Amino acid sequence: MKGNGSASVKEWVVIHKIKGLYDRGKGLSIRAISRELSISRNTVRKYLQLEEKQISAYKDDGSRHKHLDAHRDFLIH
């Protein structure tokens, strides 16, 4: 994750892959996931601890430019 707490799209995809492979402990082990994806076990653990709200934080990142921002006031009122 980047320093500001938001995930890039690439990180978001990896996080969801990890969560899918782990499947709340019913799937692959942390060690097997780290080997499968060629990432460290600590990274796998870190991403497994994230909640869905934190994972999708990149969508709500205030620094992200949106094309409709210039028309926001008009659209809201």
C-alpha positions as CSV (number, residue, x, y, z in Angstrom):
1,M,0.0,0.0,0.0
2,K,1.2,3.5,-0.7
3,G,2.1,5.8,2.2
4,N,-1.3,7.6,2.0
5,G,-3.2,4.4,2.7
6,S,-4.7,4.0,-0.7
7,A,-4.1,0.9,-2.9
8,S,-3.3,1.1,-6.6
9,V,-5.4,-1.0,-8.9
10,K,-2.6,-3.5,-9.3
11,E,-2.4,-3.9,-5.5
12,W,-6.2,-4.2,-5.3
13,V,-6.1,-7.1,-7.7
14,V,-3.4,-8.8,-5.8
15,I,-5.3,-8.3,-2.5
16,H,-8.4,-9.9,-3.9
17,K,-6.3,-12.8,-5.4
18,I,-4.8,-13.4,-2.0
19,K,-8.2,-13.3,-0.2
20,G,-9.6,-15.7,-2.8
21,L,-6.8,-18.2,-2.5
22,Y,-6.9,-18.0,1.4
23,D,-10.7,-18.3,1.6
24,R,-10.8,-17.6,5.4
25,G,-8.3,-20.4,6.1
26,K,-10.1,-23.1,4.0
27,G,-7.9,-22.6,1.0
28,L,-4.2,-22.3,0.6
29,S,-1.8,-21.5,3.4
30,I,-0.1,-18.2,3.7
31,R,3.1,-19.8,2.7
32,A,1.6,-21.4,-0.4
33,I,0.0,-18.1,-1.4
34,S,3.3,-16.3,-1.1
35,R,5.0,-18.9,-3.3
36,E,2.2,-18.9,-5.8
37,L,2.2,-15.1,-6.2
38,S,6.0,-14.6,-5.6
39,I,5.4,-12.2,-2.7
40,S,6.6,-12.3,0.9
41,R,4.6,-14.0,3.6
42,N,4.5,-10.7,5.5
43,T,2.8,-9.0,2.6
44,V,0.2,-11.9,2.4
45,R,-0.5,-11.5,6.1
46,K,-0.8,-7.7,5.8
47,Y,-3.3,-7.9,2.9
48,L,-5.3,-10.7,4.6
49,Q,-5.8,-8.4,7.7
50,L,-7.3,-5.6,5.6
51,E,-11.0,-5.2,5.6
52,E,-13.1,-4.6,2.5
53,K,-13.5,-0.9,3.4
54,Q,-9.7,-0.5,3.5
55,I,-9.2,-2.4,0.3
56,S,-11.5,-0.2,-1.7
57,A,-10.2,3.0,-0.2
58,Y,-8.4,3.9,-3.5
59,K,-11.8,4.6,-5.0
60,D,-12.6,7.2,-2.4
61,D,-9.1,8.8,-2.3
62,G,-9.6,12.5,-2.4
63,S,-6.5,13.1,-4.5
64,R,-7.9,11.1,-7.4
65,H,-9.0,13.3,-10.2
66,K,-12.5,12.8,-11.5
67,H,-13.8,14.2,-14.8
68,L,-17.0,15.5,-13.3
69,D,-15.4,17.3,-10.4
70,A,-15.5,20.6,-12.4
71,H,-19.3,20.2,-12.6
72,R,-19.9,18.9,-9.1
73,D,-21.7,21.9,-7.7
74,F,-24.0,22.1,-10.7
75,L,-24.9,18.4,-10.6
76,I,-25.5,18.4,-6.8
77,H,-27.9,21.4,-6.8
